Amino acid sequence: MSIVLPQLPAPIAWGIRITTLEGEVLAEHEPHRVSKTASVGKVFVLIELARQISDGAVAADALIDLSKTLYVADSGLAYRFTNPSIAVADAALLVGTMSDNLATNALIDVCGLERVRAIAEELGYTQTAQLDYIRDDRGPEHPWTPSYGTAAELADVMRRLALGEVLSPEISRQVLDWLASGADTSMVADALLLDPLAHVDPEYQSMVLRHKTGTIAEARIDVGVLRGSKRSVAYAVAANWPEELPDQRALALDVMREIGEQIRHYVTDLDRDDPGEKPSD
């Protein structure tokens, strides 16, 4: 079995790595290219939060007031809440499920921005990090992007999470649990045919997905770990294009779906329309 990448069209700049959980590279393209990663860096917010909960520095059920953090709209639901009070762990679930921007900023406040910035390097990553809060307006006084990274490093952090090797098995499990309900299946995961709102447990073709996506005007990124009945993979697929060009999302998403189909077949050995064995209760 192998994974063959489709043609990767310009003007999109691609960074891709797909590996086994043992670290064998199955396919890649410019895996060390540094890309804007939009919301994908929120994984590092969740890692730092899980560490602080594990250490006892933060209580999972402590209430935070979303109205007291840096306001931001768009991605997520919290900016539309009537009651701005929410438990820390529920804010993390909002980030993992809906990539919630306001909840992300509140959790950065809880953890401390410098701690959030430092965790990627602590894990050994030198070209990947969450740099800043999510902002409606990013000026010259702010970091150039909220998060950035390479496919090589992002695939590796997902692989290590799957193996329980990010700080501790407990912390790794907690981060993956927060990511388990991730509702954005529009990118690589589109090819998996999972129920977008109900795939915590094994779903179509008995696949189990834990992933995080990122979306900005000039980028689409999907990083994750997918377990199938035959094999498992970690992956990172980043597509960036120049801001001055027309929106390239249609082209990017079509290619990401093709890559997802390669991954789906690799982990299942099944045709797309074969539901496989029904997952046992």
C-alpha positions in Angstrom: 0.0 0.0 0.0 1.2 3.5 -0.8 -0.2 7.0 -0.9 0.3 9.0 -4.1 -0.2 12.7 -3.9 -2.3 14.3 -6.7 -0.9 17.1 -8.9 -0.4 20.1 -6.7 -1.4 23.1 -8.7 0.2 26.6 -8.5 -0.2 29.3 -7.4 -0.9 27.5 -4.2 2.1 26.8 -2.0 1.7 23.3 -0.5 3.3 21.8 2.6 2.4 18.1 3.1 3.5 15.2 5.2 1.7 11.9 5.8 3.3 9.3 8.1 2.6 6.1 9.9 2.3 6.3 13.7 5.8 4.7 13.7 7.1 7.7 11.8 7.5 6.2 8.3 6.9 8.9 5.7 4.2 7.7 3.3 4.0 10.9 1.2 5.3 14.5 1.4 5.8 17.7 -0.5 7.9 20.5 0.8 7.3 19.4 4.4 9.6 22.0 5.9 7.9 24.9 4.2 6.7 27.4 6.8 3.0 28.2 6.3 0.5 30.4 7.9 -1.6 27.9 9.8 -4.5 30.0 11.0 -6.4 28.1 13.8 -4.2 25.0 13.7 -1.9 26.6 16.3 -4.8 26.3 18.8 -3.6 22.7 19.4 -0.7 24.2 21.3 -3.1 26.3 23.4 -4.9 23.0 24.3 -1.6 21.3 25.1 -0.5 24.0 27.5 -4.0 24.1 29.1 -4.0 20.3 29.5 -0.6 20.5 31.1 -1.7 23.2 33.6 -4.8 21.3 34.5 -2.7 18.2 35.0 -0.3 20.1 37.2 -3.1 21.6 39.3 -2.4 25.1 38.3 -5.8 25.5 36.6 -9.1 23.8 37.6 -11.0 22.3 34.7 -14.3 23.4 36.2 -13.2 27.0 37.1 -15.4 29.6 35.5 -14.1 32.2 33.1 -15.8 35.4 31.9 -15.6 35.6 28.1 -16.5 39.2 28.2 -13.2 40.1 29.9 -10.9 38.7 27.1 -9.9 40.2 23.8 -13.2 40.2 21.8 -13.2 38.5 18.4 -16.0 37.2 16.3 -16.3 34.8 13.3 -15.1 31.2 14.0 -17.0 29.5 16.8 -20.1 30.1 18.9 -19.0 31.9 22.1 -19.3 35.4 20.6 -23.0 34.7 20.2 -23.6 33.3 23.7 -26.1 35.1 26.0 -24.2 34.1 29.2 -20.5 34.8 28.9 -19.6 32.6 31.8 -18.1 29.2 30.9 -16.0 26.4 32.5 -12.4 26.2 31.4 -12.8 22.6 30.1 -16.0 23.6 28.2 -14.1 26.5 26.6 -11.4 23.9 25.5 -14.2 21.7 24.1 -15.5 24.7 22.1 -12.0 25.3 20.7 -11.6 21.7 19.7 -15.0 21.3 18.2 -15.8 24.7 16.7 -12.3 26.3 16.6 -13.9 29.0 18.8 -11.9 32.2 18.6 -13.3 33.9 21.7 -12.8 30.8 23.8 -9.3 30.5 22.5 -8.4 34.1 23.6 -9.9 33.4 27.0 -7.8 30.2 27.4 -4.7 32.1 26.3 -5.5 34.5 29.2 -5.8 31.5 31.5 -2.5 29.9 30.4 -0.5 33.0 29.8 0.5 34.1 26.3 4.2 33.5 26.9 3.6 29.9 28.1 1.4 29.3 25.0 4.2 30.7 22.7 6.8 28.5 24.4 5.2 25.1 24.4 5.9 24.2 20.8 9.6 24.9 21.3 9.6 22.9 24.5 8.2 20.0 22.5 11.2 20.3 20.1 9.5 22.3 17.3 11.5 25.2 15.9 9.3 26.3 13.0 5.9 25.9 14.4 4.0 27.9 17.2 1.0 29.8 18.3 2.2 33.4 18.5 -0.7 35.5 19.5 -4.3 36.0 20.3 -6.9 35.7 17.6 -7.7 39.3 16.4 -10.3 40.9 14.2 -7.7 43.4 13.1 -4.0 42.6 12.9 -1.8 45.6 12.7 2.0 46.2 12.4 2.3 46.2 16.2 1.1 42.6 16.3 2.8 39.3 15.4 2.6 38.7 11.6 0.2 35.8 12.0 -1.5 34.1 15.0 0.2 30.8 14.2 2.6 29.3 11.7 4.2 25.9 11.1 5.5 23.2 8.9 3.8 20.0 7.7 6.7 18.0 9.1 6.3 19.4 12.6 2.5 19.4 12.6 2.2 15.8 11.4 4.7 14.9 14.1 2.8 16.6 17.0 -0.4 14.7 15.9 1.5 11.5 15.7 2.9 12.0 19.2 -0.5 12.9 20.6 -1.8 9.6 19.2 1.0 7.7 20.9 0.6 9.5 24.2 4.0 11.1 23.9 3.1 14.8 24.2 4.2 15.6 27.8 2.4 12.6 29.2 -0.2 10.0 28.2 -2.8 11.8 30.3 -2.2 15.2 28.6 -2.2 13.6 25.2 -5.5 11.9 25.8 -7.0 15.1 27.1 -6.0 17.1 24.0 -7.3 14.4 21.7 -10.6 14.3 23.6 -11.1 18.0 23.1 -10.4 17.5 19.4 -12.7 14.5 19.0 -15.8 16.4 18.0 -14.1 18.6 15.5 -16.9 19.7 13.2 -15.0 21.1 10.3 -14.7 18.2 7.9 -14.5 20.4 4.8 -10.8 19.7 3.9 -8.8 16.4 4.0 -11.6 14.9 6.1 -14.2 15.6 3.5 -13.2 12.4 1.8 -13.8 10.3 4.9 -17.6 10.6 4.7 -17.8 10.9 8.5 -20.8 12.5 10.2 -19.5 16.0 10.8 -21.4 16.3 14.1 -21.1 12.8 15.5 -17.7 11.0 15.0 -16.2 10.8 18.5 -16.7 7.0 18.3 -15.7 4.9 15.2 -17.9 6.0 12.4 -18.0 5.3 8.6 -15.8 2.3 7.7 -14.9 2.2 11.4 -12.6 5.2 11.1 -11.6 7.3 14.1 -10.5 10.9 13.4 -8.9 13.4 15.6 -7.9 16.6 13.8 -7.7 20.4 13.7 -8.3 22.7 10.8 -7.4 26.3 10.0 -9.0 28.8 7.7 -8.1 32.3 6.7 -8.7 34.2 3.4 -5.4 33.0 2.0 -5.0 29.5 3.5 -6.6 26.1 4.3 -4.9 23.7 6.7 -5.9 20.3 8.0 -3.7 18.3 10.5 -4.8 15.1 12.2 -4.5 11.4 13.0 -6.7 8.9 11.4 -7.1 5.3 12.6 -8.7 2.7 10.3 -9.4 -1.0 10.5 -6.1 -1.8 8.7 -3.7 1.1 9.4 -3.3 4.5 11.0 -1.7 7.7 9.8 -0.8 11.2 11.0 -1.0 13.9 8.4 -0.6 17.6 7.8 -1.7 19.4 4.7 -1.2 23.1 4.4 -2.3 25.3 1.4 -1.3 29.0 1.3 -1.6 31.4 -1.6 -0.7 35.1 -2.0 -3.2 37.5 -0.5 -3.3 39.6 -3.7 -4.6 36.7 -5.7 -8.2 35.7 -6.1 -9.5 33.3 -3.5 -8.1 29.8 -4.3 -10.2 27.8 -1.9 -12.0 25.8 -4.5 -8.8 24.5 -6.0 -7.2 23.9 -2.6 -10.2 22.0 -1.2 -10.5 19.8 -4.3 -6.9 18.7 -3.9 -7.2 18.3 -0.2 -10.2 16.0 -0.8 -8.2 13.9 -3.2 -5.4 13.6 -0.6 -8.1 12.6 1.9 -9.4 9.9 -0.4 -5.8 8.4 -0.6 -5.6 8.4 3.2 -9.0 6.9 3.6 -8.2 4.0 1.3 -4.8 3.5 2.9 -6.2 3.1 6.4 -9.3 0.9 5.4 -8.4 -1.0 2.2 -12.1 -0.3 1.2 -13.7 1.3 -1.8 -15.4 4.6 -1.1 -19.0 3.1 -1.2 -18.2 0.0 0.9 -19.4 0.8 4.4 -17.4 -2.1 5.8 -18.4 -3.9 9.0 -20.8 -2.0 11.3 -18.9 -0.8 14.4 -19.9 -2.9 17.4 -21.7 -1.2 20.3 
